[in-house]
Amino acid sequence: MKNKYAITLDKEMLTINEIISIFQQQEDTEPLQSLDLNIVNDTLNHIKEKTDAININYNYYQNEITQMRFHSCGLECEFDFERDYFEGIYGVPCSLEAIFQEWSEFIINHMECKTEIVELDSKEDNKIRTKEISELFNIPYEILKQILSESSHKVVEVIHNIELKDKKTLNQLPTHLGIQIGYKEENKELFIYYGEKHFPGLYRGLLLLEIFNLIGYKA
């Protein structure tokens, strides 16, 4: 079975700590265990196949893949202020999650789309957006406001310039990821509700690749 050890959307979801423990090398003298190495290699091969399918040249994201493959906390998460910063945002004191998130941003930008992270503040536009999301996902407005105000991670992401011929295409996405996805045809906007817990960057990137593959987008 090709890439049988890969972390994919259709398998049971791993926690962010499990993902990082698989990918990171604590010290240069401590190589990855053989199973973890198989998972890393198969996952990165799976990513390349999915990315090739939407015509993104490997040379454009090779740097991110290299950082994922050879991440070493001993070298890259050396300072306390760095670890504190990443833990405050992602809940883990490691820069690897930031690399996964940057890779996800690369995918969106390279597909000529734009991302909007919904935040809670006093601006009227944001109030309207929050109400819109509340109705779209059938989440009580006050509850959504509370989640947005208490969360340091992405709760809702809106991807602009997405054209879906049939919204039923989204039904092919896995349903066990703990997220909700909606679409507004009039503005060509795809809404992703990640919820109260941080959605790991690796899965965010895999989800975006799957969406672009399903709707037939090409770079």
N, C-alpha and C positions, 0 to 999 in steps of 0.2 A: 504494500500500500504506500503510495507516494506521500511524503511529508506526514507520515502517520503520527509523529510526535508533536506536530505543530499546534500552537495555541490558535484556535479558530472560533468563529462565532457560534458554530453549531454544537460545540462541546460545552460541558459544564463550566461555568464562568469561574475564573480564578480571582482571588483578591489582589489588590495592588501590592500587598506585601509578598504574596506568593510569586507574582510576576517578577518583582525586583530581586527576590532571593534566587530565582532561576537565572536571571540575566547577569547579576553583578558578580564581580570577582573581588572578594574582600581584600586580598593582597595579591601582588604580582606573583608571589611564590605559591599561591594557592589556586591552581587551575580549576575550572569548572568540572564537576563530576560528569561522568560519561552520559548519564541520562539527561542532566540539565543541558549539556552540550548538544545532544540530539534535539532537545526541545527548541533551543535557540536556533540552531541551524535550520531545522524544518520550518520554524515560524518565519524566519527571514526569507527562506525560499518561497514559502506560501505568499508572503507579502510581495515578493518580486513578481510572481505569477499573476497575482491580482492587479498589480500596478502595470505590468506589461499589457494586460488585457484592455486597459484604457489608454494605451499608447503614451505612457510617461516614460521617457528615457531614463534608464538606471543611473546615468551619469549625473542627473539633476538631483538625486536624493541619496547618492552613494555615501556622502559624508554622514548623514543621519544613521544609515544602516551600520556604518563602521563604528559610530559611537555606541549604538545598541549592542553590537557584537563584542566590543572590547571595553565596555564600561568597567572602571575600577573605582570603588568607593574610596580606597586608600589614597588615590591620586586626585579624584575629581570631586570628592565631598570632604575635603580635608579640614575646612574651617568651620568653626561652630556657627558663625553667622549665616553661612550658606545652608548648613543643615537645618537651622532654625527657620530660615526663610522658606525652604521647600516643605518642611513639616507644617508650617502655618497655612500654606496654600493647599497642599495635596495630602497632608496627614502622614507623610513619610519623609524622613530626613535624608533624601537622596535626589540627586539631579537627574537620574534616569527618567523619572516621570516627566520632567520638563522636556527631555529629548523626544519622548513619545508624543507629547502635546505639540511640539514644534513640527514634528513630522506630519501630524494631522493638519496643522495649519498650512503646510506646504501643499498637501493634496488639494485642499479647498482653493487655494490661490492659483495653483497650476491648472485647475479645471475652470478658471476664469469665473469663479463664484466669490461671493463675499460672505463673511460670517458676522453675525451680530450676537453679542452676549447680552442677554436681558438682565438688567440690574434694577434694583429698587431705589428710586430717589424721588424728589419732589417735582421733577419736571413733568409737565402735562403729557408729553409724548410717551414717557415711560409709564405713566398711569394708564394711558389708553392701551399700551402694549400689554401691560400686565393683565388688564381686563380681557383683552383679546385672547390671551393664552389661557386664562381661567375658563373661558367659555369653550375654547377649542378642545381642551383636555378634561373638561368637566371637573375642575378643581375649584372648590370654593375660594373666592377672591381673597378673603382674609387669611386663609391658610396658605395660599400661594405667597402672599405678601410676607408672612412670617418666615416661610422657607427661604425666600430671597434675602430677607434681612439678616438671617442667622447663618447663612452659608458663605464660606469663603471660596467654594468651588463653583464651576459652571452648573447652574440649575436648568436653564433653558438656553438653547442655541438656535438661532434662526439663520438658515443658509439661503442667501438670495441668488436669483438667476438659475433656479432649478425648474426645468420644464418637464412635467410628467404627462405622458399621453393617457395614462390610465392609473388612477390612484390605487387601484387594486394591486398594482405591482409591489407596493410596500408591504402587502400581506405575506410576501415571500420571505420577509426578514424574520429571523428567530424571535420567538416571543418570551424567552426566559431571561432576557438581559436586564429586566427591571426598568425599562425605559418606555416612553410613548413617543410615537412619531405622527405628525399631522402635516397636512399640505393645504395651502391656499392658492388655488389656481389663478385668481385674478391678479395677484402680485408675484406669482412664481416663487413662493417662499415655502421652504421646508422647515418645519419646527421639530426640534428634538428636545423632549423633556427628560432630563437625566435624573431628576428626583432629589431626595434629601441627602443621598450619599454621593461622594465623588465617583465619577465614572472613569475608570482607568484609561489613560491615554492610548495604550496599545489597542484596547477595544474600540475606542473612538476612531482611531485610524482604520481599523479593520471594518468597522461599520460604514464609514465613508466610502471606502473602496467597494464594499458590497453594494451600496446604494448606487454609486456611479456605474458599476457593472450592470446592475439590474435595469437601470433606465437607459442604458446604451450610450452613455456619454463617452466621448473620446477627446483626448487632449489635442 
